[in-house]
């Protein structure tokens, strides 16, 4: 699938929890999932990855509980290794579209699933549309151990331990990319732009 245009932008930012690059793609809304899957396929190559789906990183009007429960059901359906947990975070609300934090907290679900390269072609059917993080592994690893280590890592440690960390929201046709080993030229070569 190449019916889309890519734009890679280097961001001026030294924060390890924020992306180094923004990657946007232009495509008909009905094709955003397929285009996102194609781009992710290029970025991951033949590598395995861990997918993080969390109620705290879901964008738009999607129900975090529905997104995480659907992802968990599909992960179980493919018999993939995963870990699901609940986490308490500050509630958010908005006034005139400006997001604000609330004194109250809410409980959200977090799921970390190991997607081996052999199962990647089945993943498109349930790829998260409203936001997920992808941690691309440099080599195949023990799924259960790697998930456990990933959950215990800080954002900075994750960025340093994975070849590439990708945030993707197909609903926005946008990626955020962070890598300790790939520069702008490397990413352009991988993406074919």
Secondary structure, 3 states (H helix, E strand, C coil): CCCCEEEEEECCCCCCCCCCEEEEEECCHHHHHHHHHHHHHHHHCCCCEEEEEECCCCCCCCCHHHHHHHHHHHHHHCCCCEEEEEEEEEEEEEECCEEEEEEEEEEEEEEEEEECHHHHHHHHHHCCCCCEEEEECCCCCCHHHHHHHHHHCCHHHHHHHCCEEEEEEHHHCEEEEECCCCCHHHHHHHHCC
